[in-house]
Amino acid sequence: MLVAVSYGINLGVDIVETNEDKYLMVIPSHNQATLLYNELLKKECKVELISTPNNLSKGCSRSIIFNVENVKIVIEEGKKSKAQIIGIYKIVTDADIIDYINIAKS
C-alpha cells in the first residue's frame, strides 16, 4: 500500500512512503553530491554516497542513499545547498531484484 505524505517542503510533489525505508537522491554533479553528503554527515544522518545506478542516470552523476527517518533533513539540506536534484527514488527489493520508484522529480 502506498501512502502519500507531505513533509511540508515544497518540491512540487508529495513524498510517498512505503513499508521499506531506503531512498536514493540523484544529483548530476559529483561536487554538489559530495558537498551535500558531507553536510548530511555533520547532521549525523545515516547516508551513503554512491555512483548513480545506470538505469536512473547516465554519466558521472552521484546519488545519496538515506533512510526514511532522515528524509526531511536530506531534502532541507538539498534545498539549502542549492544542489540540482534530478529525482528522489524509493529503493524497492523483490527477491534479488532492486528497483526504484520515482517519488519526486525536478
N, C-alpha and C positions, 0 to 999 in steps of 0.2 A: 504494500500500500504506500503510495506517495502522498506526502502531506506538504502543502505549500506553507512556508513560514517566512514572514517578513522580519528581518533583523533591524529594521529602522534605518538602513543605509541605502541611499538611492543609487542603484546601479542600473535602473531602468527595468529590472526584473526582480522577482522574488527568488529567494534561495529555496531550494527544495531539499528536504531532509528525507532520508530513507533509513532503514534499520542499520545499515553499515555506517562506519564513522570516518572513512578516509576520503579526502578531497584533493584535487590537483588544480593549481592555478598556473596557467600558461603565460609566460612573459617572453616576448621575442628577443629582448636584449639580454645578453649574458651579464653585462654590467648592472643593469637595473635589477635583475633577478638576484644577483649576489648581494647588492646593497639591501634589498628588501629582506632577503634571507638573514643577513646579519642583524638587522633591526628586530626581526622576529625572535632571534635567539636571545637578544638583550631583554626582550619581554618574557623570556622563559617559555616560549611556545615550543611545542614538540613539532618540529618541521624537518623536512629533508629537501635538499637541492639536488635535482636530477636533470638529465637530458630529457627533453620532451619526447614522449613516445611518437614514432614516425606516423602513426595513423591519426594523430592530432595536429601535428605541425611539421613542416619540412624545414630544414636549415639548422641553424645553431641556437634555436630557442631553448630556454631552460624552464623548468617547472618546479614549483614548490608543493610538496605533499604536506598536508596538515590534517589534524583531527577536527571533528565537529565542535569540540569544546573550544577551539581557537578560531572558529570561522569569523566571528565578529572582529577580533583583533587583527586577523590577517587582512580582511577587507579594509578596515580602517587604516592600517599601516600602508596598504597598497595605494589607497587614495592619497595619503599624506606624502608618500614618496613620488607620486605622480608617474608611477611606472605604467607603461602601456600594458594592459592586461587583455590578452586575446580571449580568454574564457576561463571559466571555472567548471570543473567536471567532478562528478561523483564517481569514485572508483568502485566498481562492482565486480565481484568474483563469483564465478559459477564453475564449480569443479576446478579445473586448472586454467580456465579461460578468464582473462582480465578484460573488462570492458569499461567504457567511460560514458557517462550520461551527462550531456551538457545542461548545466543548471543556470549559467549566466554567461552572456556573450557581450563583448564590447560593441 
